Structures are given as structure tokens and as C-alpha cells.
């Protein structure tokens, strides 16, 4: 079964990889060309040799900033037909307004630095969509974790909490430790691919027979969370506009909004 959307945008990552390789190649070439003059240049040879790498990094920073602005501009335009206003780099006033709305989502989607990690958001009175990042590790070994989250306010339909996870490699045991005993729906095919926790009643109502075929096509990593008046879906990636719309349409089908 084909996946309804592709997770992630690799263009910027590939560009950074290319520029770093180009910078290192320039550094090696410069060292080779300056080798006959090492006695005259002495320690200065290192400065000249590093210049190509630093120039490549500066170019990468400038161009990646433009790529990001273009991506956010495309996302804002793509979300207008859905009645969503997009805010790149939200100010503290908007971030603080969102605090009570994402408190329950932090544990489920690992939004460990809260609203400080929101890269951009789009919203209307009934829903909230945002991209969140946090960094783990230190020094040379750091990893940036990105989650794209869509949340609908449905206070009349939400009773007891539920978490549903299409696990990636290694997530099953971690999820069992985090959320407790899983809920078995009695659908062997679905139970084999999805982990469900929380209220069995909420699980049976939300993960109905009508939406299970759509959920079976979801890529690994997709998570659903219901609680505190919200129906929420998240996927661990950043999106370009086209795939974000596909993710949004997929999620609306399941959330029935």
C-alpha cells in the first residue's frame, strides 16, 4: 500500500553536505598548492588553507536561509485555502499564548523545549499546526529532532486520553515503558502495525473500522494523541509545501474534520 505522504525535506541537508564536501576539497587543494611555500608562510599556511572551508560555510548559511524563507513562503500560500494564517518565527507573545495548548503534547511528541522550539506555526480558531525542533548531544555530535504537529480543538468529542503510534525501529519497547500497557483492538492486521495506549473506549471510537485502512497506509513514525480537548497528529520530519498538504489531507480524513 502506497504511503499518503513523504516525510521530510532533504534539499537543505543535501545542499549543506555538498557545500561541506566542496569546502573540504578546497582546503585540500589549497594545502597542495601552497605546499612549496610552507617554509615562507609557516603558520600562515593553515589560515590560507582554511579559507575555502570558511567561505563554503558562509555561503551555505546565506543560501540555506533563503531556502528556508522560500519553503515557509510556499507553505503559507499552500495553507491559505484551508483558512490558516502562517507565522514564521513566532514572537514570544504568540508562543506564550500557545503554552497551555501544547502542554499535553510535549510528552507524546518529545517537544522537550516546549514553545521555544516552535519554528513556525499556522492557526485558526479550531486548529493549530506547527513545526518544532530541539537539539540533543553536545560539541561535534549533535542531532536536530524535528516534529510537524497538527492539532484540532474538539472539546465535545474528547473524553479519555489515547495515544496511537505507528512505531519506527526501536520505538515499541520505549513506548511500552512510557505509556504502559497497550490496548488490543482485536484487529490482527491493525494491532500488528499500530501501538495503542490509554482508554480502550476512546481507541475503539476514534480508530474505527472506517479509518483503519487509511491508517494502515501511514508511514512509520506517525502518532495520534487525544486528550485535553484536542485531537493531535504528529510526524517526525519537516515538510515542503506539497507534502505538508498531503499530510494535512491524510490527517483530516482520519480526524474526520
N, C-alpha and C positions, 0 to 999 in steps of 0.2 A: 504494500500500500504506500503510495507516494506521500511525502510529508507536505503539509499545507503551507509551510513557510520555511525559509532557510535562516538559520541562526547566525547572526553576526555580520559585521562588515570588515573585510580583510584588506581593503585598499590602503588604508593608512598604515597598517602594520607592514605590508609588503613594501610600501614606499620607504619606511624607516629602515627596514632591513637592507634595501637597495642602497640607501644613502650611507649607511654604516659600512657596508662592504666597499662602496666606492671610496669612502674616506680612508679606510684601512689600505686599500690598493694604492691610493695617492700617497699615503705615508710611506709605504714600502718603496714605491718608485722614487720618491724624493730622497730617501736614505740611499738608494742605489746611485742616484745622480750626484749626490753630494759626497759620496764616499772618497773620491780622490782629494777632496778639500778638507778632510776631517782634521788634519793637523793645524790648518789655519783657523778653521771655525771652532774647534774644540767643543765646549759645551753648547755653543750656539747651534750646533748641528741638530740637536734634539728639538730646539724651538722651531726651526725651519721644517723639520720632519713632521712635527705635529700639526702644522698649519693646515694641510689639506683635510685632516680629520675634523679639526675645529670648524673649518669653513663648511664642510659637509653637514655637520650637526646644526649649525646656524641656519643653513638653507632648509634643512629638514624641519626645524622648528617653525620657520616662517610659512613654508608650504603646507605643513600639516595643520597649522592654524587656519589657513584658507580652506583646506579640505573640510575641516570641522564646521566652519561657518557655512559652507555650501551645503553640507549634509543637513544642518539644522534648518537652513532656509528651505530646502526641499521637503523636510519633514513638516515644517509649519504649513507649507502650501498644501501638502497631502492631507493634513488633518482638518483643514478648514471645512470641507464638505460634511464632516462629522460634527460640526458645531464646537470644535475645540480651539481654544486660544493657546498658543505656544509661547513659552517664556524661556529663552536661552539664559543660562547663568542667573537663576532667580535671585533677587536681592533678599536680605535677611528678613524683611517684613513678610515676604511671601513664604519663605522657608519656615518661619516661626508659626505662621498660620496653619501649615501642613503638619506640624509636630503631633498634635493629638490624633490625626488621621492615620499616621503610619506606625504608631507605637506598637500595635498588634502585628504589623507586618515584619518588623525588624528581625524577630527570631526565625520566622519561617523562611525569609529570603536572605538572611545573613546581611542585613543592612546595618552593619555594626557601628558605623559612624553617623547613623540617623540622617537627618535632613542635610547635614553638612556635605554628604556625599552626592546629593542630587545635582546632576549635570545640566539637565533641562527638564521642564515639565510642560504638560498641556492639560487643560482642565475646562470643565463647565460645571454647572450646579450638581449634576448627577454623577460625575466621574472624574478620575484623576489618572493621568498617565505620566510616568517619569522614567528617566534613566539614572541609575545610581552606580557609583563606583567607590571602592575602597582598596587600599593597598596593604598587602601583607609582606612580611620579610623586612630586611634591612640591608643597607650597603648596596653591593652589586647584585644581590639576589632578591629582587622584589617581584611581586606578582600583582597585577591590577585585576580586580574582580568586578565585573560589570553585570548588572541585572536591569532588565527592562520590565517594568511593572505597570499593569492596568488594573484599576480598582473602580468598581461600581458601587454606589451607595444604594443599598436595597434593605433598609431597616425593617420593612414589614415582612420580608421573606427569610430573614436570617434569625435562626434560633440558637442552636448549639454549634460549637466550633467543629470544623472539619479541615483536614489537610489531605490533599491528594498529590502524589508525586510520581512522575514517570522517571525512575531513577537512572542516573548515569552510573558508570563503573565505580564501585566502592561506596555508593550512597545508601544502599539498603541497610547495612548494619548501622551506619551513622544515624539514619532516620529512625530506626527502631530504638536506639538509645535516647534520641531527642524527644520523640513523641509518644513512646510507649507501645502498647500492643496494637497491632494493626487490625483493621476491620475487613472481614471477608464478605464479599457481596454475593458469593455463590455463582459467579460467572467465571468459569475457569480461565477463559482466554483473557478477560479483563484483569482478573486477580493476578495473573501471571506477569502482566506488564505494568500494572499500577500498584502503588502502595497507598493505602488509605488509613487515616487515623482520626480519632475523635468520636463524634456522635454517629452511631450506626443509622439513626433515623435521618439525620441530615445527609449522610452519604447516599442512602437509598433514594432520597428525594432529588438531590442535585445530580448525582451520577446515574440518571435514569437510563432505561434501555434505549431511549431516543438519542441520547448524546454519546453513549459509549462507542459506537462505530467511529464518530468523529475524533474522540479521544484516543482511539487506537492508532490513529494516524499521527498523533502528536510526536514531535522529536523528543529524544531523551533529554531530561533537564527541565521540562515544563512542570510547573507547580501551580496548584489551586489552593486557595485558603478562604475559608468562610468564617466570619466572626465579627463581633462589634459593629453590626450593621453594614458590613462590606462583603462583596464577592470579589476576590482578587486572583489574578493570574500573573505569573512571572516567568521569565525565561532568562538564563544566564548569558546574555550577549548584548551588544549594541547593534542597532539596525540602521540600514539605509532606508529611505522613504518607502521604496517599493515593497520591501519585505516587512516593514513595520505595518503597512496597511494590510498585508496578508495575515500577519499575526493578529492584528486587531479584528479583522473579519472572522478569523477562526475562533477567537475568544468570544466574540459576540454571539456566535452560533451556539456555543456551549453555555454561556451565561444567560442566553435567551433574552437579550436586550435589543 
